[in-house]
Amino acid sequence: MKFKAQIMTEEDVNRVLVRISHEIIEKNHGTDKLCLIGIKTRGIPLAYRLAQNIKKIDGTDIEVGELDITLYRDDLTMVAKNPVVSQTKIPFPIEDKTVVLVDDVIFTGRTARAALDAVMAVGRPARIQLAVLIDRGHSELPIKANYVGKNIPTSLNEVISVHLSEHDGHTDVCINEK
């Protein structure tokens, strides 16, 4: 892939996550019965960062879970011959709670659809919301994020690369060309 441009710096990412944290609190009228579930891989550290921000803003510890949607994908056979399945870690009940699914990028909506199925297999929340750092367009399903850090219209020849210090050693968002 060929580097095209950096579209967010670490400071931009941090600022957007603070804004999304405020929006989550505001839309849900506080943090009562609220939990965050990060979608593997980069949604997980984003969920923890949102929880830290919410604690700074509201003083409340928000439960955070980790979701592996591998077995719920509709393209599982195209992903890999032997896909690697990680463990889903949701060590708290989700019944009657507002679950905010967290991911780095929404593209076709298929990951979000798989995450919905995976969450429903765990329990029955009162409601499910979706928070994403980047919405790049090209939805193939009627799924829309409730919280979006930045809308970045892209061509199908472009790829959004989210780098987070927890996985990549640095934090930024770049756009690359195939």
N, C-alpha and C positions, 0 to 999 in steps of 0.2 A: 504494500500500500504506500501511497505517496502522501506525505504531509501536505495539508492545504492551509490550515490556520488554527491557531489557538482561539477558542471562542469564550472560554472562561478561565480565569486564574484561580488560585486557591482562595484568594480573598472574595472573588465573585461567588464561588461555590459556598463559602461560609455565610456570606450575606444572604444568599438565596435560601439556604437552609434555616436561617433565623426567621426570614419572612414566612416560609412555609410553616414553621413551628407556631408562629403567631396565628396564621390562618387556621390551622388545625384546632387550636384552642378556641378561637372565635367561632368557627363554624359549629363546633360541638358544645358551645356554651360552657367551657371549662374542660376538665380532664376526667370527670367521673365516668367510670366504666369504659375507659379508653385504653387501647393497647396498640402497639406497633408491631408489624411482622415484616421483616426484611426478606425480599426474594433473593435467593442465592444468585449471583455472587456479590455484586456491589450494592445491592439493596440492603444487605445486612449491615454493613458499616454505616450506611446512610440512615437506617432506622435508629441505630445507637446514637448517632450524632443528633438526630431530631429529638430523641428522648433526653439527651443532655441539655439541649436548648430549652425544651419544655420545662425541665427542672429549674433552670436558671430564671425563666420567665414566670412560672407558676408555682414553683416550689414543690412540685409533685413528682414522685418517682413513677414513671410510666413503665409498665411491663413491656419487654421486647422479646419477640420470638424470631426464629429463623426458619425459613421455608425453602425446601428443595422441591421444585416442580417437575423435575426430570420425568418421572413416570406419568405425569398428567399432560405432557406435551402431545399435540396432535401430529407432530412431525418426528416422533421419537426414532423411527427407523431411518430417517434422513440425517439425524444428528450424529449418530455413531453406531457402529455395529454392536459394540458392547458399551453402552453409556455408563458413566460413573455416577452412581447415586450416592448422595450425601445424606446425612441424617436431618430430618426436620426436628427442630427443637422448639416446642411451644410448651413450656413447663407451667402453664396456667390455663384455667378454663376460659374459653372464649364465648360461652353461652351468654346471651343477653348483653354483650359488649359491643362497642364500636371498634371494629378492627380496621386499622389503616395499613393497607399493604404498601410497601415502599420498594421502589425499583429505581435504577439509574436512568434508563431510557425506555420510552414507549415508542414502538415503531409500528408493527402490524396489529398489536393488541392481543396476539396469541399467547404471549407469556402471561399477561394479565388474566386471560381466560383460564389458562391452566392453573394459575394461582387461586382463582375463585373456586375451582373444583377441589383443589388441595385443601383449602381452608374449610370448605363445606364437609370434607371427609373427617376433619378434626372435631367439628362441632357446628352449632348453629348460632352465629352471632346476630345481634340485633340489626346491625348494618355493616356494610363493608365499603370503605372508601379507598381511593388509590392516590398515592403521592409519587410523583416522578421528578427527577432532577431536570430531564430533558424530554420534550415532546417533539419528535422530528417529523410527524405527519405520516402519511401512507397507511392509515388504519384500514384493516381488512375486516374488522368486526365492529359492531356498534358499542364500543367501549371507549370511554373518555376519562381521563384523570381528573380527580377533584382538585388536586393541588399540583401545579406545574411550576417548576423553577424557571424554565426558559423554553419558549417555543423557537425551534430552529428548523425552518423549512429546508429540506434536503432533497437532492436527486437520488434516484436509486443507485447511482454510481458512487455515492458518498457513504462514509461510515463515520458514526460518532464514536469517539473513544473517550470514555470516562476513566480517569486515573484517580485513585484514592490512595492516600498514604498507607492505609492499612493493608493494601494489596500490592501497590505499585511503587511505594517509596516516595511518591509525590502526588499532589492533588492538582488536577486541571481537567479541562474538557477540550478536546481537539476534534477537528473534522479532517478526514482523510479521503483520498480518492482511491477507488479500486484500480 
